[in-house]
Amino acid sequence: MNLRMKYQIPTNAVITIAGTVGVGKSTMTNALANALEFRTSFEKVDNNPYLDKFYDDFNRWSFHLQIYFLAERFKEQKRIFEYGGGFIQDRSIYEDTGIFAKMHYEKGTMSEVDFETYTSLFDAMVMTPYFPHPDLLIYLEGSIDDILERIKERGRPMEQQTPIDYWLEMHKRYEDWINSFSACPVLRLNINEYDILQKEDSIEQIIERISYNMKQTQLLKR
């Protein structure tokens, strides 16, 4: 039986996967999309013209990188809107403004003027009709040691060259961010509690939790 039908996941649902670098967002996005027969929405990493430059020089390229991500993510929001939902989204637009841009501003690698320009653009995008808020945000969490091990195993050169202090700060900022996040319902999943690559039943257990969370949310709205 189709898992979406079995657990009564709406066909127009938008589910966003959030979490720090290396936590397994792309793997979860693909697994859920396949199981629910939903479309996927991925952030563009491989063809990003700023990413390598950014890791070499945060001060020079942080604003450019964030504007690029914001523009690409808004295009994806518009695509989701035009299809009428039915998407699993790899990383939320909220992380861009609530974590990355904010971090670079507070650390001095993005100027005040650039940060104000960025946040003004974000606020304008949120107010458009093309901005469907997710029905559920799934937050993937794990210890910093688990995250660093996954980053090491992934082996991306630009990530291997990044100081560990950067990943430590990113991990803390993500935890602080999710603890105060309220734009949509949240389901927290610890990465050590499932293995969707090796255990076939893991994804159904996650979908069952998604269904329960969404049903509880609807009950609270009544």
ZABA-671051 format. One line per 2 residues: number of its first residue (from 1); for each residue x negated, y, z of N, C-alpha, C, O. Coordinates in Angstrom, 1 decimal. Example, Ala and Ser with C-alpha at 12.3 -4.5 7.8 and 13.67 -1.06 7.14 Angstrom:
BEGIN
1) -13.2 -5.7 7.8 -12.3 -4.5 7.8 -13.2 -3.3 7.8 -14.2 -3.3 8.5; -12.8 -2.2 7.1 -13.7 -1.1 7.1 -12.9 0.0 7.9 -13.4 1.1 8.0
% end
This chain:
BEGIN
1) -0.8 -1.2 0.0 0.0 0.0 0.0 -0.9 1.2 0.0 -1.9 1.3 0.7; -0.5 2.3 -0.7 -1.2 3.5 -0.8 -1.3 4.1 0.6 -0.2 4.2 1.3
3) -2.5 4.5 1.1 -2.7 5.0 2.4 -2.0 6.3 2.7 -1.5 6.6 3.8; -1.9 7.1 1.6 -1.2 8.4 1.8 0.2 8.2 2.1 0.8 8.9 3.0
5) 0.9 7.3 1.4 2.3 7.0 1.6 2.5 6.2 3.0 3.4 6.5 3.7; 1.6 5.3 3.3 1.7 4.6 4.5 1.7 5.5 5.7 2.4 5.3 6.7
7) 0.8 6.5 5.7 0.7 7.4 6.9 1.4 8.7 6.6 1.2 9.6 7.4; 2.2 8.8 5.6 3.0 10.0 5.3 2.3 11.3 5.3 2.7 12.3 5.9
9) 1.1 11.3 4.6 0.4 12.5 4.3 1.0 13.2 3.2 1.2 12.7 2.1; 1.4 14.5 3.3 2.1 15.2 2.2 1.2 15.3 1.0 0.0 15.5 1.1
11) 1.9 15.2 -0.2 1.1 15.2 -1.4 0.5 16.6 -1.7 -0.5 16.7 -2.5; 1.0 17.6 -1.1 0.5 19.0 -1.3 -0.5 19.4 -0.2 -0.8 20.6 -0.1
13) -0.9 18.5 0.7 -1.7 18.9 1.8 -3.1 19.3 1.4 -3.6 18.9 0.3; -3.7 20.3 2.1 -5.1 20.7 1.9 -5.8 20.4 3.2 -5.5 21.0 4.3
15) -6.8 19.6 3.1 -7.6 19.2 4.3 -9.0 19.6 4.0 -9.6 19.3 3.0; -9.6 20.3 4.9 -10.9 20.9 4.8 -11.9 20.1 5.8 -11.6 19.9 6.9
17) -13.1 19.8 5.3 -14.1 19.1 6.1 -15.2 20.2 6.5 -15.7 20.8 5.6; -15.4 20.3 7.8 -16.4 21.3 8.2 -17.4 20.6 9.1 -17.2 19.5 9.6
19) -18.6 21.3 9.2 -19.7 20.8 10.0 -21.0 21.3 9.5 -21.1 21.7 8.4; -22.0 21.2 10.3 -23.3 21.7 10.0 -24.0 20.9 8.9 -23.5 19.8 8.5
21) -25.1 21.4 8.4 -25.8 20.7 7.3 -26.2 19.3 7.7 -26.7 19.1 8.8; -26.0 18.4 6.8 -26.4 17.0 7.1 -25.5 16.1 7.8 -25.8 15.0 8.1
23) -24.3 16.6 8.2 -23.4 15.9 9.0 -22.5 14.9 8.2 -21.9 14.0 8.8; -22.5 15.0 6.9 -21.8 14.0 6.1 -20.5 14.5 5.5 -19.6 13.7 5.3
25) -20.4 15.8 5.3 -19.2 16.4 4.7 -18.8 15.9 3.3 -17.7 15.5 3.1; -19.8 15.8 2.5 -19.6 15.3 1.1 -19.1 13.9 1.1 -18.2 13.5 0.3
27) -19.7 13.0 1.9 -19.4 11.6 2.0 -17.9 11.5 2.5 -17.1 10.7 1.9; -17.6 12.3 3.5 -16.2 12.2 4.0 -15.2 12.8 3.0 -14.1 12.2 2.8
29) -15.6 13.8 2.3 -14.7 14.4 1.3 -14.3 13.4 0.2 -13.2 13.2 -0.1; -15.4 12.7 -0.3 -15.1 11.7 -1.4 -14.3 10.5 -0.9 -13.4 10.0 -1.5
31) -14.6 10.1 0.4 -13.9 8.9 0.9 -12.4 9.2 1.1 -11.6 8.4 0.8; -12.1 10.3 1.7 -10.7 10.7 1.9 -10.0 10.9 0.6 -8.8 10.5 0.5
33) -10.6 11.6 -0.3 -10.0 11.9 -1.6 -9.7 10.6 -2.3 -8.6 10.4 -2.9; -10.6 9.6 -2.3 -10.3 8.3 -2.9 -9.2 7.6 -2.3 -8.3 7.0 -2.9
35) -9.2 7.6 -0.9 -8.2 6.8 -0.2 -6.8 7.5 -0.3 -5.8 6.7 -0.3; -6.7 8.8 -0.4 -5.4 9.5 -0.4 -5.0 9.8 -1.9 -3.9 10.3 -2.1
37) -5.9 9.6 -2.8 -5.7 9.9 -4.2 -5.5 11.4 -4.3 -4.5 11.9 -5.0; -6.3 12.2 -3.7 -6.4 13.7 -3.8 -7.5 14.1 -4.6 -8.4 13.3 -4.9
39) -7.5 15.4 -5.0 -8.6 16.0 -5.7 -9.6 16.4 -4.7 -9.3 16.5 -3.5; -10.8 16.7 -5.2 -11.9 17.2 -4.3 -12.3 18.6 -4.7 -12.1 19.1 -5.8
41) -12.8 19.3 -3.7 -13.3 20.7 -3.9 -14.7 20.8 -3.2 -14.7 20.7 -2.0; -15.7 20.9 -4.0 -17.1 20.9 -3.4 -17.7 22.2 -3.6 -17.5 22.9 -4.6
43) -18.6 22.6 -2.6 -19.4 23.8 -2.8 -20.5 23.5 -3.8 -21.0 22.3 -3.8; -20.9 24.5 -4.6 -21.9 24.2 -5.6 -23.3 24.4 -5.0 -23.7 25.5 -4.6
45) -24.1 23.3 -4.9 -25.4 23.4 -4.3 -26.5 23.2 -5.4 -27.4 23.9 -5.5; -26.3 22.1 -6.2 -27.3 21.8 -7.2 -27.6 22.9 -8.2 -28.8 23.0 -8.6
47) -26.6 23.6 -8.6 -26.8 24.6 -9.6 -26.8 26.0 -9.0 -26.6 27.0 -9.7; -26.9 26.1 -7.7 -26.9 27.4 -7.1 -28.2 28.2 -7.4 -29.3 27.7 -7.1
49) -28.1 29.3 -8.0 -29.4 30.1 -8.4 -30.1 30.7 -7.3 -31.2 31.2 -7.5; -29.5 30.8 -6.1 -30.1 31.5 -5.0 -30.7 30.6 -3.9 -31.5 31.0 -3.0
51) -30.3 29.3 -3.8 -30.5 28.5 -2.7 -32.0 28.3 -2.4 -32.5 28.5 -1.3; -32.8 27.9 -3.4 -34.2 27.7 -3.2 -34.9 29.0 -2.8 -35.8 29.0 -1.9
53) -34.5 30.1 -3.4 -35.1 31.4 -3.1 -34.8 31.8 -1.7 -35.6 32.3 -0.9; -33.5 31.5 -1.3 -33.1 31.8 0.1 -34.0 31.1 1.1 -34.4 31.7 2.1
55) -34.2 29.8 1.0 -35.0 29.1 1.9 -36.5 29.6 2.0 -37.2 29.4 3.0; -36.9 30.2 0.9 -38.3 30.8 0.9 -38.3 32.1 1.5 -39.4 32.5 2.1
57) -37.2 32.9 1.5 -37.2 34.3 2.0 -35.8 34.6 2.4 -35.0 35.1 1.6; -35.5 34.4 3.7 -34.2 34.7 4.2 -33.8 36.2 4.1 -32.7 36.5 3.7
59) -34.7 37.0 4.4 -34.5 38.5 4.3 -34.1 39.0 2.9 -33.2 39.8 2.8; -34.8 38.4 2.0 -34.5 38.9 0.6 -33.2 38.4 0.0 -32.6 39.1 -0.8
61) -32.9 37.2 0.3 -31.8 36.5 -0.4 -30.6 36.1 0.3 -29.6 35.5 -0.2; -30.5 36.4 1.6 -29.3 36.0 2.4 -28.0 36.6 1.9 -27.0 35.9 1.8
63) -28.0 37.9 1.6 -26.8 38.6 1.1 -26.4 38.0 -0.2 -25.2 37.7 -0.5; -27.4 37.8 -1.1 -27.1 37.3 -2.5 -26.4 35.9 -2.4 -25.5 35.6 -3.1
65) -27.0 35.1 -1.5 -26.5 33.7 -1.3 -25.1 33.7 -0.8 -24.3 32.9 -1.3; -24.8 34.5 0.2 -23.5 34.5 0.8 -22.5 35.0 -0.2 -21.3 34.5 -0.2
67) -22.8 36.0 -1.0 -21.9 36.6 -1.9 -21.6 35.5 -3.0 -20.4 35.4 -3.5; -22.6 34.8 -3.4 -22.4 33.7 -4.4 -21.5 32.6 -3.8 -20.5 32.2 -4.5
69) -21.7 32.2 -2.6 -20.9 31.2 -2.0 -19.4 31.7 -1.9 -18.5 31.0 -2.1; -19.3 32.9 -1.5 -17.9 33.5 -1.3 -17.2 33.5 -2.6 -16.0 33.2 -2.6
71) -17.8 33.9 -3.7 -17.2 34.0 -5.0 -16.8 32.6 -5.5 -15.7 32.4 -5.9; -17.7 31.7 -5.3 -17.4 30.3 -5.8 -16.3 29.7 -4.9 -15.5 28.9 -5.5
73) -16.3 29.9 -3.7 -15.3 29.3 -2.8 -13.9 29.9 -3.1 -12.9 29.2 -3.0; -13.9 31.2 -3.4 -12.6 31.8 -3.7 -12.1 31.3 -5.0 -10.9 31.1 -5.1
75) -12.9 31.0 -6.0 -12.5 30.4 -7.2 -11.8 29.0 -6.9 -10.9 28.6 -7.6; -12.4 28.3 -6.0 -11.9 27.0 -5.6 -10.6 27.2 -4.9 -9.6 26.4 -5.1
77) -10.4 28.2 -4.0 -9.2 28.5 -3.4 -8.1 28.7 -4.4 -6.9 28.2 -4.3; -8.4 29.5 -5.4 -7.5 29.8 -6.5 -7.1 28.5 -7.2 -5.9 28.3 -7.6
79) -8.0 27.6 -7.5 -7.7 26.4 -8.2 -6.8 25.5 -7.3 -5.9 24.9 -7.8; -7.0 25.4 -6.0 -6.2 24.7 -5.1 -4.8 25.2 -5.1 -3.8 24.5 -5.2
81) -4.7 26.5 -5.1 -3.4 27.2 -5.1 -2.6 26.8 -6.4 -1.4 26.5 -6.4; -3.3 26.9 -7.6 -2.7 26.7 -8.9 -2.2 25.2 -9.0 -1.2 24.9 -9.7
83) -3.0 24.3 -8.4 -2.6 22.9 -8.5 -1.4 22.6 -7.5 -0.8 21.5 -7.6; -1.3 23.4 -6.5 -0.2 23.2 -5.5 -0.6 22.3 -4.4 0.2 21.6 -3.8
85) -2.0 22.3 -4.1 -2.5 21.4 -3.0 -2.9 20.0 -3.4 -3.1 19.8 -4.6; -2.9 19.1 -2.5 -3.4 17.8 -2.7 -4.9 17.7 -2.9 -5.4 17.1 -3.8
87) -5.6 18.4 -2.0 -7.1 18.5 -2.0 -7.8 18.2 -0.7 -7.3 18.4 0.4; -9.0 17.6 -0.9 -9.9 17.5 0.2 -11.1 18.5 -0.1 -11.7 18.4 -1.2
89) -11.4 19.4 0.8 -12.3 20.5 0.6 -13.6 20.3 1.4 -13.5 20.1 2.6; -14.7 20.3 0.7 -16.0 20.2 1.3 -16.5 21.5 1.8 -16.9 22.4 1.0
91) -16.4 21.8 3.1 -16.7 23.0 3.8 -15.7 24.1 3.6 -15.2 24.3 2.5; -15.4 24.8 4.6 -14.4 25.8 4.6 -15.0 27.2 4.3 -16.2 27.4 4.6
93) -14.2 28.1 3.8 -14.6 29.5 3.6 -14.8 30.2 4.9 -15.5 31.2 5.0; -14.2 29.7 6.0 -14.3 30.3 7.3 -15.8 30.2 7.9 -16.2 31.0 8.6
95) -16.4 29.1 7.5 -17.8 28.9 8.0 -18.8 29.9 7.4 -19.7 30.3 8.0; -18.5 30.3 6.1 -19.3 31.3 5.5 -19.4 32.6 6.3 -20.5 33.1 6.6
97) -18.2 33.1 6.7 -18.2 34.4 7.4 -18.4 34.2 8.9 -19.1 35.0 9.5; -17.9 33.1 9.5 -18.0 33.0 10.9 -19.3 32.4 11.4 -19.6 32.6 12.6
99) -20.1 31.8 10.6 -21.4 31.3 11.0 -22.5 31.9 10.2 -23.4 32.6 10.8; -22.6 31.7 8.9 -23.8 32.0 8.1 -24.0 33.5 8.0 -25.1 34.0 8.3
101) -23.0 34.2 7.5 -23.2 35.7 7.3 -23.4 36.3 8.7 -24.3 37.2 8.8; -22.7 35.9 9.6 -22.8 36.5 11.0 -24.2 36.2 11.6 -24.8 37.1 12.2
103) -24.7 35.0 11.4 -26.0 34.7 11.9 -27.1 35.5 11.3 -28.0 36.0 12.0; -27.0 35.7 10.0 -28.1 36.5 9.3 -28.0 38.0 9.7 -29.0 38.6 9.8
105) -26.8 38.5 9.9 -26.7 39.8 10.4 -27.2 40.0 11.8 -28.0 40.9 12.1; -26.9 39.1 12.7 -27.3 39.2 14.1 -28.9 39.0 14.2 -29.5 39.5 15.1
107) -29.4 38.2 13.3 -30.9 37.9 13.3 -31.7 39.0 12.5 -32.9 38.9 12.5; -31.0 39.9 11.9 -31.7 40.9 11.1 -32.1 40.5 9.7 -32.9 41.3 9.1
109) -31.6 39.4 9.2 -32.0 39.0 7.9 -30.9 39.4 6.9 -31.0 39.1 5.7; -29.9 40.1 7.4 -28.9 40.8 6.5 -28.6 42.1 7.1 -28.3 42.2 8.3
111) -28.7 43.2 6.3 -28.5 44.5 6.8 -27.1 44.7 7.3 -26.2 44.0 6.9; -26.9 45.8 8.0 -25.5 46.1 8.5 -24.6 46.5 7.3 -23.5 46.1 7.3
113) -25.2 47.2 6.4 -24.4 47.6 5.2 -24.0 46.4 4.4 -22.8 46.3 4.0; -24.9 45.5 4.2 -24.6 44.2 3.4 -23.6 43.4 4.2 -22.6 42.9 3.5
115) -23.7 43.3 5.5 -22.7 42.5 6.3 -21.3 43.1 6.2 -20.3 42.4 6.1; -21.2 44.5 6.3 -19.9 45.1 6.2 -19.3 44.9 4.8 -18.1 44.7 4.7
117) -20.2 45.0 3.8 -19.7 44.7 2.4 -19.2 43.3 2.3 -18.1 43.1 1.7; -19.9 42.4 2.8 -19.5 41.0 2.8 -18.2 40.7 3.5 -17.3 40.1 2.9
119) -18.1 41.2 4.7 -16.8 41.0 5.5 -15.6 41.7 4.8 -14.5 41.2 4.9; -15.8 42.8 4.2 -14.8 43.5 3.5 -14.2 42.7 2.4 -13.0 42.6 2.1
121) -15.2 42.1 1.6 -14.8 41.2 0.5 -14.0 40.0 1.0 -13.0 39.6 0.4; -14.5 39.4 2.1 -13.8 38.2 2.7 -12.4 38.6 3.1 -11.5 37.9 2.8
123) -12.3 39.7 3.8 -10.9 40.1 4.3 -10.0 40.4 3.2 -8.8 40.0 3.2; -10.5 41.0 2.1 -9.6 41.2 0.9 -9.2 39.9 0.2 -8.1 39.8 -0.2
125) -10.1 38.9 0.2 -9.7 37.6 -0.4 -8.7 36.9 0.4 -7.8 36.3 -0.1; -8.8 36.9 1.8 -7.9 36.3 2.6 -6.4 36.8 2.5 -5.5 36.1 2.7
127) -6.3 38.0 2.1 -5.0 38.7 2.0 -4.3 38.4 0.6 -3.2 38.8 0.4; -5.0 37.7 -0.3 -4.4 37.4 -1.6 -3.5 36.2 -1.5 -3.7 35.4 -0.6
129) -2.6 36.0 -2.5 -1.7 34.8 -2.5 -2.5 33.6 -2.9 -1.9 32.5 -2.8; -3.7 33.7 -3.3 -4.5 32.5 -3.8 -5.2 31.9 -2.6 -6.1 31.0 -2.9
131) -4.9 32.2 -1.4 -5.7 31.8 -0.3 -4.8 30.9 0.6 -4.4 31.3 1.7; -4.6 29.6 0.2 -3.9 28.7 1.1 -4.7 28.2 2.3 -5.8 27.7 2.1
133) -4.2 28.5 3.5 -4.9 28.0 4.7 -4.8 26.5 4.7 -3.7 25.9 4.4; -5.8 25.8 5.2 -5.8 24.3 5.3 -4.7 23.9 6.2 -4.3 24.5 7.2
135) -4.1 22.7 5.9 -3.1 22.1 6.8 -3.9 21.5 8.0 -3.3 21.3 9.1; -5.2 21.1 7.8 -6.0 20.5 8.8 -7.4 20.8 8.5 -7.9 20.6 7.3
137) -8.2 21.1 9.5 -9.7 21.2 9.4 -10.3 20.0 10.2 -10.1 20.0 11.4; -11.0 19.2 9.5 -11.7 18.1 10.2 -13.1 18.5 10.5 -13.9 18.8 9.6
139) -13.4 18.6 11.7 -14.8 19.0 12.2 -15.6 17.8 12.5 -15.3 17.1 13.4; -16.7 17.6 11.7 -17.6 16.5 12.0 -18.7 17.0 12.9 -19.4 17.9 12.6
141) -18.9 16.3 14.0 -19.8 16.7 15.0 -20.7 15.6 15.4 -20.4 14.4 15.3; -21.9 15.9 15.9 -22.9 15.0 16.4 -24.0 15.7 17.1 -24.1 16.9 17.1
143) -24.9 14.9 17.8 -26.0 15.6 18.5 -27.0 16.1 17.5 -27.0 15.8 16.4; -27.8 17.1 18.0 -28.8 17.7 17.1 -29.8 16.7 16.7 -30.3 16.8 15.6
145) -30.1 15.7 17.5 -31.0 14.6 17.1 -30.4 13.8 15.9 -31.2 13.5 15.0; -29.2 13.5 16.0 -28.5 12.8 14.9 -28.5 13.6 13.6 -28.8 13.1 12.5
147) -28.3 14.9 13.7 -28.3 15.8 12.6 -29.6 15.9 11.9 -29.8 15.8 10.7; -30.7 16.1 12.8 -32.0 16.2 12.2 -32.5 14.9 11.5 -33.2 14.9 10.5
149) -32.0 13.8 12.1 -32.4 12.5 11.4 -31.7 12.4 10.1 -32.3 11.9 9.1; -30.5 12.8 10.0 -29.8 12.7 8.7 -30.4 13.7 7.7 -30.5 13.4 6.5
151) -30.8 14.9 8.1 -31.5 15.8 7.2 -32.8 15.2 6.7 -33.1 15.4 5.5; -33.5 14.6 7.6 -34.8 13.9 7.2 -34.5 12.8 6.2 -35.3 12.7 5.2
153) -33.5 12.0 6.4 -33.2 10.9 5.5 -32.7 11.4 4.2 -33.0 10.8 3.1; -32.0 12.5 4.1 -31.5 13.1 2.9 -32.7 13.5 2.0 -32.7 13.4 0.8
155) -33.7 14.1 2.6 -35.0 14.4 1.9 -35.0 15.5 0.9 -35.8 15.6 0.1; -34.0 16.5 1.1 -34.1 17.6 0.2 -35.3 18.5 0.5 -35.4 18.9 1.7
157) -36.2 18.8 -0.4 -37.4 19.6 -0.1 -37.2 20.9 0.6 -37.9 21.2 1.6; -36.2 21.6 0.1 -35.9 23.0 0.8 -35.5 22.8 2.2 -35.7 23.7 3.0
159) -34.8 21.7 2.6 -34.4 21.5 3.9 -35.6 21.0 4.8 -35.7 21.3 6.0; -36.4 20.2 4.2 -37.6 19.6 4.9 -38.5 20.7 5.3 -39.2 20.6 6.4
161) -38.6 21.8 4.5 -39.5 22.9 4.8 -39.0 23.9 5.8 -39.7 24.8 6.2; -37.7 23.8 6.1 -37.0 24.7 7.0 -37.4 24.4 8.5 -37.4 23.3 8.9
163) -37.8 25.4 9.2 -38.2 25.2 10.6 -37.1 24.6 11.4 -35.9 24.9 11.2; -37.4 23.7 12.4 -36.4 23.0 13.2 -35.6 24.0 14.0 -34.4 23.8 14.3
165) -36.2 25.1 14.4 -35.5 26.1 15.2 -34.3 26.6 14.4 -33.3 26.9 15.0; -34.4 26.7 13.1 -33.2 27.1 12.3 -32.0 26.1 12.5 -30.9 26.5 12.6
167) -32.4 24.8 12.4 -31.3 23.8 12.5 -30.8 23.8 14.0 -29.6 23.5 14.2; -31.6 24.0 15.0 -31.2 24.1 16.3 -30.1 25.2 16.5 -29.1 25.1 17.1
169) -30.5 26.4 16.0 -29.6 27.5 16.1 -28.3 27.3 15.3 -27.2 27.6 15.8; -28.4 26.7 14.1 -27.2 26.4 13.3 -26.3 25.5 14.1 -25.1 25.7 14.1
171) -26.8 24.5 14.7 -26.0 23.5 15.5 -25.3 24.2 16.6 -24.1 23.9 16.8; -25.9 25.0 17.3 -25.3 25.7 18.4 -24.2 26.7 17.9 -23.1 26.8 18.5
173) -24.5 27.4 16.8 -23.5 28.3 16.3 -22.3 27.6 15.8 -21.2 28.1 15.9; -22.4 26.4 15.2 -21.3 25.6 14.8 -20.4 25.2 16.0 -19.2 25.3 15.9
175) -21.1 24.8 17.1 -20.3 24.4 18.3 -19.6 25.6 18.8 -18.4 25.4 19.2; -20.2 26.7 18.9 -19.5 27.9 19.4 -18.4 28.3 18.5 -17.3 28.7 19.0
177) -18.6 28.2 17.2 -17.6 28.6 16.2 -16.3 27.7 16.3 -15.2 28.2 16.4; -16.5 26.4 16.4 -15.4 25.5 16.4 -14.6 25.6 17.7 -13.4 25.4 17.7
179) -15.3 25.9 18.8 -14.6 26.1 20.1 -13.7 27.2 20.1 -12.8 27.3 21.0; -13.8 28.2 19.2 -13.0 29.4 19.2 -12.1 29.5 17.9 -11.4 30.5 17.7
181) -12.2 28.5 17.0 -11.6 28.5 15.7 -10.1 28.3 15.9 -9.6 27.4 16.7; -9.2 29.1 15.2 -7.8 29.0 15.4 -7.0 29.3 14.1 -5.8 29.4 14.2
183) -7.7 29.3 13.0 -7.0 29.6 11.7 -6.1 28.5 11.3 -5.1 28.7 10.6; -6.3 27.3 11.7 -5.5 26.1 11.4 -5.8 25.0 12.4 -6.7 25.1 13.1
185) -5.0 23.9 12.4 -5.2 22.8 13.3 -6.5 22.2 13.0 -7.0 22.1 11.9; -7.2 21.6 14.1 -8.5 21.0 14.0 -8.5 19.5 14.5 -7.8 19.3 15.6
187) -9.1 18.7 13.8 -9.3 17.3 14.2 -10.9 17.1 14.3 -11.5 17.2 13.3; -11.4 16.8 15.5 -12.8 16.6 15.7 -13.1 15.1 15.6 -12.5 14.3 16.3
189) -14.2 14.8 14.8 -14.6 13.4 14.6 -16.1 13.4 14.9 -16.9 14.1 14.3; -16.5 12.5 15.8 -18.0 12.4 16.1 -18.5 11.4 15.1 -17.9 10.3 14.8
191) -19.6 11.7 14.5 -20.2 10.9 13.4 -20.7 9.5 13.8 -20.9 8.7 13.0; -20.8 9.3 15.1 -21.2 8.0 15.6 -20.0 7.1 15.9 -20.2 5.9 16.2
193) -18.8 7.6 15.7 -17.6 6.8 15.9 -17.0 6.1 14.7 -16.0 5.4 14.8; -17.7 6.3 13.5 -17.2 5.7 12.3 -18.4 5.5 11.4 -19.4 6.1 11.5
195) -18.1 4.6 10.4 -19.1 4.4 9.3 -18.4 4.0 8.1 -18.2 2.9 7.8; -18.0 5.1 7.3 -17.2 4.9 6.1 -18.0 4.3 5.0 -17.3 3.8 4.0
197) -19.3 4.2 5.1 -20.1 3.5 4.0 -20.2 2.0 4.2 -20.2 1.3 3.3; -20.2 1.6 5.5 -20.4 0.2 5.8 -19.2 -0.6 6.3 -19.1 -1.8 6.2
199) -18.2 0.2 6.8 -17.0 -0.5 7.4 -15.8 0.0 6.7 -15.4 1.2 6.8; -15.2 -0.9 5.9 -14.1 -0.5 5.0 -12.9 0.0 5.8 -12.1 0.9 5.3
201) -12.7 -0.5 7.0 -11.5 0.0 7.7 -11.6 1.3 8.4 -10.7 1.9 9.0; -12.9 1.9 8.4 -13.1 3.2 9.1 -12.2 4.3 8.5 -11.7 5.1 9.2
203) -12.1 4.3 7.2 -11.4 5.4 6.5 -9.9 5.4 6.9 -9.3 6.4 7.0; -9.4 4.1 7.0 -7.9 4.1 7.3 -7.7 4.5 8.8 -6.7 5.2 9.1
205) -8.6 4.2 9.7 -8.5 4.7 11.0 -8.6 6.2 11.1 -7.8 6.8 11.9; -9.4 6.8 10.3 -9.5 8.3 10.2 -8.2 8.9 9.7 -7.7 9.8 10.2
207) -7.6 8.3 8.6 -6.4 8.7 8.0 -5.2 8.6 9.0 -4.3 9.5 9.1; -5.3 7.6 9.8 -4.2 7.4 10.9 -4.3 8.6 11.9 -3.3 9.1 12.3
209) -5.5 9.0 12.2 -5.7 10.1 13.1 -5.3 11.4 12.5 -4.7 12.3 13.1; -5.5 11.5 11.2 -5.1 12.7 10.4 -3.6 12.8 10.5 -3.0 13.9 10.7
211) -2.9 11.7 10.2 -1.5 11.7 10.1 -0.9 12.0 11.5 0.0 12.8 11.6; -1.4 11.5 12.6 -0.9 11.8 13.9 -1.1 13.3 14.2 -0.2 13.9 14.8
213) -2.3 13.8 13.9 -2.6 15.2 14.2 -1.6 16.1 13.4 -1.0 17.1 14.0; -1.3 15.8 12.1 -0.5 16.7 11.3 1.0 16.6 11.8 1.7 17.6 11.8
215) 1.4 15.4 12.2 2.8 15.2 12.7 2.9 16.0 14.1 4.0 16.6 14.3; 1.9 15.9 14.9 2.0 16.6 16.2 2.0 18.1 15.9 2.8 18.9 16.6
217) 1.3 18.6 15.0 1.3 20.0 14.6 2.7 20.5 14.2 3.1 21.5 14.5; 3.3 19.6 13.3 4.6 20.0 12.8 5.7 20.0 14.0 6.6 20.9 14.0
219) 5.5 19.1 15.0 6.4 19.1 16.1 6.3 20.4 16.9 7.3 20.9 17.4; 5.0 20.8 17.1 4.8 22.0 17.9 5.4 23.3 17.2 5.7 24.3 17.8
221) 5.5 23.2 15.8 6.0 24.4 15.1 7.5 24.5 15.2 8.1 25.6 15.0; 8.2 23.4 15.6 9.7 23.4 15.6 10.2 24.2 16.8 11.4 24.3 17.0
% end
